[in-house]
Amino acid sequence: MNGRRFFSAVRAITKMHRWLAIISDLHISDGMLDDFDDELETQLIEFLDWFGNLHGPAELVLNGDFLDFVQASPWEGSALEDEAIDGTPLCFTQAQSLEKLANIERAHPRTLDALKQFLASQSHRLTILPGNHDPDFFWPAVRSRIIGRLGLHADSNRIHFCLDRGYRPAGLEWLLIEHGHRYDKVNSFRVNGHERWSIDEPPILAARNGDHRLVECVGTRFLIRFLNGLDARYPYVDNVKPFSRFLRIFGASALTPGWAPLDAAIAVTKMLGYVTHTAFTRSDDLLGIDPPANVGPSNPLVRWIRSATDPERNELARRLQDSGFALDTSLDFLADDPAAIAPLLDHLAREPALVANLGEHDQALLGTEPGTLSLKEAYSINETEDLYDGAANAAIGGINTAVMGHTHEPFQRAQHGLTYFNTGSWTRYYRFAKEEPSRPWRILQQRSYETFPYSLRYVLVKPGEMTATMELWRERARE
């Protein structure tokens, strides 16, 4: 819809005052990779009913990663990726995004019906900010499909897609709302050093064949190539946020013999290689692995081949041949040839099921804490602090309050005239222990409410007030 018309309408109701609530990171998807389970969906529906029935007009802001297109069906395959002429990685076409949206609609009609009911009130409005998991909202056809599903017309002033870096609600110009992914190197949408994230410069480019596709950030690429396949076996592998903690705790264990199955170790090795090559200027700025985990003797696949029994190697060779991999020599020979092992690593990273159940020892056999991977002093990424710093730098022009999401970590700080909130996520998350060095990957397979609780928070601005507060809707810490 026309942005000017939307803001005019909002200014009109500003005089009457309105409620405003902000939530983020629902990650609504479909199928086996869907993190938005029945219990979480019920909580959202109850929240929408409560918020929609407050006295007076209300605006709900979905601050990024409302829908998880990256993990919606179809979620794997070479058809989902391409490159621009200059080599910029690209992912979904508009048609593919629409297919994913249709699958999400079929999986979660209750949520969409609840949003439709919320918008049935003429005084209520919905603002959607895309995040790194749903840049698909930049496609006109995706926006049109959502507008129609929520029972609105194309020119309705009750829904607004904020296709810009941030949102300053009319009448509340002291408030800045951003998803926050642009402050995260792994999940920012920069092309040749220039950010593409606005209505004038959307994250959409032409592929080599002329088809227009979404720009693919580093985080999306390693999900499509490496993590989505594992998520089918480890339902909570993508719930460990932020990325630096995932590397520190589960990445370390994946590269330690006995702490993770071979599919996890291979995927993490490939992820590290891709992320360090693409998102950072020097690979040694990211991780110190002693010795280097590349295609040399310390590579987890090489280690496994050399320690496996003949029947185990024969079984893997059979699986490889059945999958279409051209295995022209023995696995032992491949393990001694870095150039030959690299294509095998790529193949297994894309098809982790081929090495399922290989490599992880019984928990009783796990020895001392793993130590083969450690964060180098030079690598000090802290996504929570990076987003706060970004908010502090953006707090100009009368802004005294900023709200972000993305990291999945609830956070609040009032300092130097800026009140900063991070609402966390509306998905289950991993409960970190203090000074936790690593954990075996098997806990990512367990549907454990104690290990993966939820804490559903929202930021609220009450009618007529000039301050915001972060509220807790519901929390479940254990069964």
C-alpha positions as CSV (number, residue, x, y, z in Angstrom):
1,M,0.0,0.0,0.0
2,N,1.0,3.6,-0.3
3,G,3.2,4.5,2.7
4,R,2.1,8.1,2.8
5,R,-1.5,7.0,3.1
6,F,-0.6,4.7,6.0
7,F,1.2,7.4,7.9
8,S,-1.6,9.8,7.4
9,A,-4.0,7.3,8.8
10,V,-1.8,6.6,11.8
11,R,-1.4,10.3,12.6
12,A,-5.2,10.6,12.6
13,I,-5.6,8.0,15.3
14,T,-2.6,9.4,17.2
15,K,-4.8,12.1,18.4
16,M,-7.1,9.5,20.0
17,H,-4.0,7.7,21.4
18,R,-3.3,4.0,20.8
19,W,-1.7,1.0,22.3
20,L,1.4,-0.3,20.6
21,A,3.0,-3.7,21.1
22,I,6.2,-5.1,19.5
23,I,7.2,-8.7,19.2
24,S,9.8,-10.4,17.0
25,D,11.3,-13.7,15.9
26,L,8.3,-16.0,15.8
27,H,9.9,-18.0,13.0
28,I,6.6,-19.5,11.8
29,S,7.3,-22.1,9.2
30,D,6.1,-25.6,8.2
31,G,7.1,-29.2,8.3
32,M,9.9,-30.8,10.2
33,L,11.9,-27.6,10.5
34,D,9.1,-25.6,12.0
35,D,9.9,-24.2,15.4
36,F,6.5,-22.7,16.0
37,D,4.8,-25.7,17.7
38,D,1.2,-26.0,18.9
39,E,1.9,-24.6,22.4
40,L,3.6,-21.5,21.1
41,E,0.9,-20.9,18.5
42,T,-1.8,-21.1,21.2
43,Q,0.2,-18.5,23.2
44,L,0.3,-16.2,20.3
45,I,-3.4,-16.5,19.6
46,E,-4.2,-15.7,23.2
47,F,-1.9,-12.7,23.1
48,L,-3.5,-11.4,20.0
49,D,-7.0,-11.8,21.5
50,W,-5.9,-10.0,24.7
51,F,-4.2,-7.2,22.8
52,G,-7.0,-6.8,20.3
53,N,-9.6,-6.4,23.1
54,L,-7.9,-3.6,25.0
55,H,-9.9,-0.4,25.1
56,G,-8.9,1.8,22.2
57,P,-7.0,1.6,18.9
58,A,-4.0,-0.8,18.8
59,E,-1.0,-1.3,16.6
60,L,1.0,-4.5,16.6
61,V,4.5,-4.5,15.2
62,L,6.0,-7.8,14.0
63,N,9.7,-6.8,14.2
64,G,11.4,-9.3,11.8
65,D,11.5,-13.0,11.3
66,F,7.7,-13.3,11.6
67,L,7.7,-16.0,9.0
68,D,10.7,-18.3,8.4
69,F,10.9,-18.6,4.6
70,V,14.4,-20.0,4.9
71,Q,13.2,-23.1,6.6
72,A,9.8,-23.4,5.0
73,S,9.3,-26.2,2.4
74,P,11.0,-26.6,0.1
75,W,14.1,-26.0,2.2
76,E,16.9,-27.7,0.3
77,G,18.2,-28.2,-3.2
78,S,20.3,-26.4,-5.8
79,A,17.2,-24.8,-7.3
80,L,17.0,-22.5,-4.3
81,E,20.3,-20.9,-5.0
82,D,22.1,-19.0,-7.8
83,E,24.5,-16.1,-8.3
84,A,24.4,-12.7,-9.8
85,I,26.9,-11.9,-12.7
86,D,29.3,-10.5,-10.2
87,G,29.1,-13.6,-8.0
88,T,26.8,-12.3,-5.3
89,P,25.0,-15.2,-3.7
90,L,21.2,-15.3,-4.4
91,C,18.4,-17.5,-3.2
92,F,14.7,-17.5,-3.8
93,T,12.7,-16.3,-6.7
94,Q,9.3,-14.7,-6.1
95,A,7.6,-17.9,-7.2
96,Q,9.6,-19.9,-4.7
97,S,8.8,-17.5,-1.9
98,L,5.1,-17.8,-2.8
99,E,5.3,-21.6,-2.7
100,K,6.9,-21.4,0.7
101,L,4.2,-18.9,1.9
102,A,1.5,-21.3,0.7
103,N,3.0,-24.1,2.8
104,I,3.2,-21.8,5.9
105,E,-0.4,-20.8,5.4
106,R,-1.5,-24.5,5.3
107,A,0.5,-25.3,8.4
108,H,-0.7,-22.3,10.5
109,P,-4.2,-21.2,9.6
110,R,-5.0,-20.5,13.2
111,T,-2.3,-17.8,13.5
112,L,-3.4,-16.1,10.3
113,D,-7.0,-16.3,11.4
114,A,-6.1,-14.7,14.7
115,L,-4.3,-11.9,12.9
116,K,-7.3,-11.5,10.6
117,Q,-9.6,-11.2,13.6
118,F,-7.3,-8.6,15.2
119,L,-7.5,-6.5,12.0
120,A,-11.3,-6.9,11.9
121,S,-11.4,-3.8,14.2
122,Q,-11.3,-0.7,12.0
123,S,-9.0,1.0,14.6
124,H,-6.3,-1.7,14.7
125,R,-3.2,-1.8,12.6
126,L,-0.4,-4.2,11.8
127,T,3.1,-3.3,10.9
128,I,5.5,-5.9,9.5
129,L,9.3,-5.4,9.3
130,P,11.2,-8.0,7.3
131,G,14.1,-9.8,9.0
132,N,16.9,-11.9,7.7
133,H,14.6,-15.0,7.6
134,D,11.8,-13.2,5.8
135,P,13.2,-10.7,3.3
136,D,10.6,-12.3,1.0
137,F,8.3,-9.5,2.1
138,F,10.2,-7.4,-0.4
139,W,8.4,-9.3,-3.1
140,P,5.2,-7.5,-4.1
141,A,3.3,-10.8,-4.7
142,V,4.1,-12.0,-1.2
143,R,2.8,-8.8,0.3
144,S,-0.3,-9.0,-1.8
145,R,-0.9,-12.6,-0.7
146,I,-0.6,-11.7,3.0
147,I,-2.9,-8.7,2.6
148,G,-5.6,-10.9,1.0
149,R,-5.2,-13.7,3.5
150,L,-5.8,-11.2,6.3
151,G,-9.0,-10.1,4.7
152,L,-7.8,-6.7,3.6
153,H,-7.8,-4.8,0.3
154,A,-4.6,-3.7,-1.4
155,D,-5.1,-0.1,-0.5
156,S,-6.0,-0.8,3.2
157,N,-4.5,1.5,5.8
158,R,-4.6,-1.2,8.4
159,I,-1.5,-3.0,7.3
160,H,2.0,-1.6,6.6
161,F,5.1,-3.3,5.4
162,C,8.1,-1.2,6.6
163,L,10.6,-1.9,3.9
164,D,13.4,0.2,5.4
165,R,16.1,-0.1,7.9
166,G,13.9,1.0,10.8
167,Y,10.5,2.1,11.8
168,R,9.5,5.2,13.8
169,P,5.8,5.0,14.5
170,A,3.9,8.2,13.8
171,G,3.3,10.2,17.0
172,L,6.0,8.2,18.8
173,E,9.0,9.6,17.0
174,W,11.1,9.0,20.1
175,L,10.9,5.3,19.4
176,L,13.1,3.4,16.9
177,I,12.2,-0.2,15.9
178,E,14.6,-2.4,14.0
179,H,15.1,-6.1,13.6
180,G,18.8,-5.7,14.1
181,H,20.3,-8.1,11.6
182,R,22.2,-5.4,9.7
183,Y,24.6,-5.1,12.7
184,D,25.4,-8.8,12.4
185,K,28.0,-9.6,9.7
186,V,26.7,-13.1,9.1
187,N,23.2,-12.0,8.5
188,S,23.5,-8.5,6.9
189,F,22.5,-7.9,3.3
190,R,25.5,-6.1,1.9
191,V,26.5,-6.3,-1.8
192,N,30.0,-5.1,-2.6
193,G,30.1,-3.1,0.7
194,H,26.7,-1.5,0.1
195,E,23.6,-2.4,2.1
196,R,20.5,-3.4,0.1
197,W,17.6,-3.0,2.4
198,S,15.0,-0.4,1.4
199,I,12.1,0.1,-1.0
200,D,14.4,1.9,-3.4
201,E,17.2,-0.7,-3.1
202,P,15.6,-4.0,-2.1
203,P,17.7,-7.2,-1.5
204,I,16.8,-8.4,-5.0
205,L,19.2,-8.9,-8.0
206,A,19.1,-10.5,-11.4
207,A,20.8,-13.9,-11.6
208,R,23.0,-15.0,-14.4
209,N,20.0,-16.3,-16.4
210,G,18.1,-13.1,-15.8
211,D,15.7,-14.4,-13.1
212,H,15.3,-12.0,-10.2
213,R,16.2,-13.5,-6.8
214,L,16.6,-12.5,-3.2
215,V,20.2,-11.6,-2.1
216,E,21.4,-14.5,0.1
217,C,23.2,-13.5,3.3
218,V,25.8,-15.8,4.7
219,G,23.5,-17.0,7.4
220,T,20.8,-18.1,4.9
221,R,23.4,-19.9,2.8
222,F,24.7,-22.0,5.6
223,L,21.2,-22.8,6.7
224,I,20.3,-24.0,3.2
225,R,23.5,-25.8,2.5
226,F,24.5,-27.2,5.9
227,L,22.1,-26.7,8.8
228,N,18.6,-27.4,7.3
229,G,19.6,-31.0,6.6
230,L,20.8,-31.5,10.1
231,D,17.7,-29.8,11.6
232,A,15.7,-32.7,10.3
233,R,17.6,-34.9,12.8
234,Y,18.4,-32.3,15.4
235,P,15.2,-30.4,15.9
236,Y,16.8,-27.8,18.1
237,V,20.0,-27.2,16.3
238,D,18.8,-23.8,15.0
239,N,17.4,-22.8,18.4
240,V,20.9,-22.2,19.8
241,K,21.3,-18.4,19.4
242,P,23.2,-16.2,18.9
243,F,25.6,-17.7,16.4
244,S,28.8,-17.1,18.4
245,R,27.4,-19.1,21.3
246,F,26.5,-21.9,18.9
247,L,30.1,-22.0,17.7
248,R,31.5,-21.8,21.2
249,I,29.4,-24.6,22.7
250,F,28.2,-26.9,20.0
251,G,30.7,-26.0,17.3
252,A,33.5,-26.9,19.8
253,S,31.9,-30.3,20.6
254,A,31.3,-31.1,16.9
255,L,35.0,-30.9,16.2
256,T,36.0,-32.9,19.3
257,P,36.1,-36.7,18.7
258,G,33.3,-38.5,20.5
259,W,31.2,-35.5,21.2
260,A,29.1,-35.3,18.0
261,P,28.2,-37.7,15.2
262,L,30.0,-37.4,11.9
263,D,27.2,-35.5,10.1
264,A,27.4,-32.7,12.7
265,A,31.2,-32.5,12.6
266,I,31.2,-32.3,8.8
267,A,28.5,-29.6,8.7
268,V,30.2,-27.5,11.3
269,T,33.5,-27.8,9.4
270,K,31.9,-26.6,6.2
271,M,30.0,-23.9,7.9
272,L,33.1,-22.5,9.5
273,G,34.9,-22.5,6.2
274,Y,32.1,-20.8,4.4
275,V,31.5,-18.2,7.1
276,T,35.1,-17.3,7.6
277,H,35.8,-17.0,3.8
278,T,32.7,-14.9,3.1
279,A,31.9,-12.8,6.1
280,F,35.4,-12.0,7.5
281,T,38.5,-10.6,6.1
282,R,40.9,-13.2,7.5
283,S,39.8,-16.7,8.4
284,D,42.1,-16.7,11.5
285,D,40.0,-13.8,12.9
286,L,37.1,-16.2,13.5
287,L,38.3,-19.3,15.2
288,G,41.5,-20.9,16.4
289,I,41.3,-24.6,15.8
290,D,44.3,-26.6,17.0
291,P,45.4,-28.1,14.7
292,P,43.5,-26.5,11.8
293,A,40.3,-28.4,10.9
294,N,40.5,-28.3,7.1
295,V,41.1,-31.2,4.8
296,G,44.2,-32.3,6.7
297,P,44.7,-35.0,9.4
298,S,42.6,-33.2,11.9
299,N,39.5,-33.1,9.7
300,P,36.7,-35.0,11.4
301,L,36.0,-37.1,8.2
302,V,39.7,-38.0,7.9
303,R,39.9,-38.9,11.5
304,W,36.8,-41.1,11.2
305,I,38.0,-42.9,8.1
306,R,41.3,-43.7,9.8
307,S,39.8,-45.0,13.0
308,A,36.8,-46.9,11.5
309,T,36.6,-50.6,11.1
310,D,36.6,-52.2,7.6
311,P,32.8,-53.0,7.9
312,E,32.2,-49.3,8.8
313,R,34.2,-48.0,5.9
314,N,32.5,-50.5,3.5
315,E,29.1,-49.3,4.7
316,L,29.9,-45.7,4.1
317,A,31.3,-46.5,0.7
318,R,28.1,-48.3,-0.2
319,R,26.0,-45.4,0.9
320,L,28.1,-43.0,-1.1
321,Q,27.8,-45.1,-4.3
322,D,24.0,-45.5,-3.8
323,S,23.7,-41.7,-3.5
324,G,25.4,-41.1,-6.8
325,F,28.8,-40.0,-5.5
326,A,31.6,-41.1,-7.9
327,L,33.8,-43.1,-5.5
328,D,36.7,-44.2,-7.8
329,T,39.1,-45.3,-5.0
330,S,39.1,-46.5,-1.4
331,L,38.2,-44.3,1.5
332,D,41.7,-44.9,2.9
333,F,43.3,-43.4,-0.2
334,L,40.9,-40.4,-0.1
335,A,41.9,-39.7,3.5
336,D,45.5,-39.2,2.3
337,D,44.6,-36.9,-0.5
338,P,43.3,-33.4,0.5
339,A,42.3,-32.5,-3.0
340,A,40.2,-35.7,-3.3
341,I,38.6,-35.4,0.1
342,A,37.2,-31.9,-0.5
343,P,34.5,-33.0,-2.9
344,L,33.5,-35.8,-0.6
345,L,33.1,-33.3,2.3
346,D,30.9,-31.1,0.1
347,H,28.8,-34.1,-0.8
348,L,28.3,-35.2,2.8
349,A,27.6,-31.7,4.0
350,R,24.7,-31.5,1.5
351,E,23.5,-35.0,2.4
352,P,24.2,-35.5,6.1
353,A,21.9,-38.5,6.3
354,L,24.6,-40.5,4.6
355,V,26.8,-40.4,7.7
356,A,23.9,-40.5,10.3
357,N,24.8,-42.3,13.5
358,L,28.5,-42.4,12.8
359,G,31.1,-40.9,15.0
360,E,29.4,-40.1,18.3
361,H,30.6,-42.2,21.3
362,D,28.4,-43.4,24.1
363,Q,28.0,-40.6,26.7
364,A,29.6,-42.8,29.4
365,L,32.8,-42.8,27.2
366,L,33.1,-39.1,27.0
367,G,36.2,-38.0,28.8
368,T,37.5,-34.5,29.8
369,E,36.0,-31.3,28.4
370,P,36.8,-30.9,24.8
371,G,39.5,-28.4,23.9
372,T,40.3,-28.7,20.2
373,L,38.4,-25.5,19.3
374,S,38.5,-22.2,21.2
375,L,37.6,-18.7,20.4
376,K,40.7,-16.6,19.6
377,E,41.2,-13.4,21.5
378,A,41.0,-11.6,18.2
379,Y,37.4,-12.9,17.7
380,S,35.2,-11.1,20.2
381,I,31.9,-11.0,18.4
382,N,29.0,-10.5,20.8
383,E,25.8,-10.1,18.8
384,T,23.9,-8.7,21.8
385,E,26.4,-5.9,22.3
386,D,26.7,-5.3,18.5
387,L,23.0,-4.7,18.3
388,Y,23.1,-2.3,21.3
389,D,26.0,-0.4,19.8
390,G,24.0,-0.2,16.5
391,A,21.0,1.2,18.4
392,A,23.1,3.7,20.2
393,N,24.6,5.0,16.9
394,A,21.1,5.2,15.3
395,A,19.6,7.1,18.3
396,I,19.5,10.5,16.7
397,G,16.8,13.0,15.9
398,G,15.0,12.8,19.2
399,I,15.2,9.0,19.6
400,N,15.5,7.9,23.2
401,T,14.2,4.3,23.0
402,A,15.2,1.5,20.6
403,V,13.7,-2.0,20.2
404,M,15.4,-4.8,18.4
405,G,15.2,-8.6,18.1
406,H,17.3,-11.0,16.0
407,T,19.6,-12.5,18.7
408,H,16.8,-14.4,20.5
409,E,18.2,-13.1,23.8
410,P,15.9,-10.9,25.9
411,F,17.9,-7.8,26.9
412,Q,17.3,-4.4,28.5
413,R,19.6,-1.5,29.2
414,A,19.2,2.2,30.0
415,Q,22.4,4.1,29.6
416,H,23.5,7.5,28.2
417,G,20.0,8.7,27.6
418,L,19.0,5.6,25.5
419,T,16.6,2.9,26.7
420,Y,17.3,-0.3,24.7
421,F,15.1,-3.4,24.6
422,N,15.6,-6.7,22.8
423,T,12.4,-8.7,23.0
424,G,14.1,-12.1,22.4
425,S,12.1,-14.6,20.4
426,W,8.7,-16.4,20.5
427,T,10.4,-19.7,20.0
428,R,12.1,-22.2,22.4
429,Y,15.7,-21.4,23.1
430,Y,18.7,-23.1,24.6
431,R,19.3,-22.5,28.3
432,F,23.0,-21.6,28.6
433,A,24.8,-22.6,31.8
434,K,27.5,-20.2,33.2
435,E,30.9,-20.8,31.6
436,E,29.5,-23.7,29.6
437,P,32.4,-25.0,27.4
438,S,30.4,-27.5,25.3
439,R,27.6,-30.0,25.1
440,P,27.1,-33.2,23.2
441,W,24.9,-32.9,20.2
442,R,22.4,-35.5,21.3
443,I,20.6,-33.0,23.5
444,L,19.6,-31.2,20.3
445,Q,17.5,-34.2,19.4
446,Q,15.6,-34.3,22.7
447,R,12.2,-32.6,23.0
448,S,13.2,-31.3,26.4
449,Y,11.1,-28.4,27.8
450,E,13.7,-28.0,30.6
451,T,16.6,-27.5,28.2
452,F,14.6,-25.6,25.6
453,P,12.0,-23.5,27.5
454,Y,10.4,-20.3,26.2
455,S,10.0,-16.8,27.5
456,L,7.6,-14.7,25.5
457,R,8.2,-11.0,25.8
458,Y,6.9,-7.9,24.2
459,V,7.5,-4.1,24.4
460,L,4.4,-2.1,25.2
461,V,3.6,1.6,24.8
462,K,0.4,2.6,26.5
463,P,-2.0,5.2,25.2
464,G,-0.8,8.8,25.9
465,E,2.5,7.7,27.4
466,M,6.0,8.6,26.2
467,T,7.9,5.6,27.5
468,A,8.0,1.9,26.7
469,T,8.2,-1.1,29.0
470,M,9.2,-4.7,28.3
471,E,6.5,-7.1,29.5
472,L,6.4,-10.9,30.0
473,W,3.5,-12.6,28.4
474,R,4.1,-16.2,29.3
475,E,7.1,-18.3,30.4
476,R,7.7,-22.0,30.5
477,A,11.0,-23.0,32.1
478,R,10.4,-26.7,32.6
479,E,7.7,-29.4,32.3
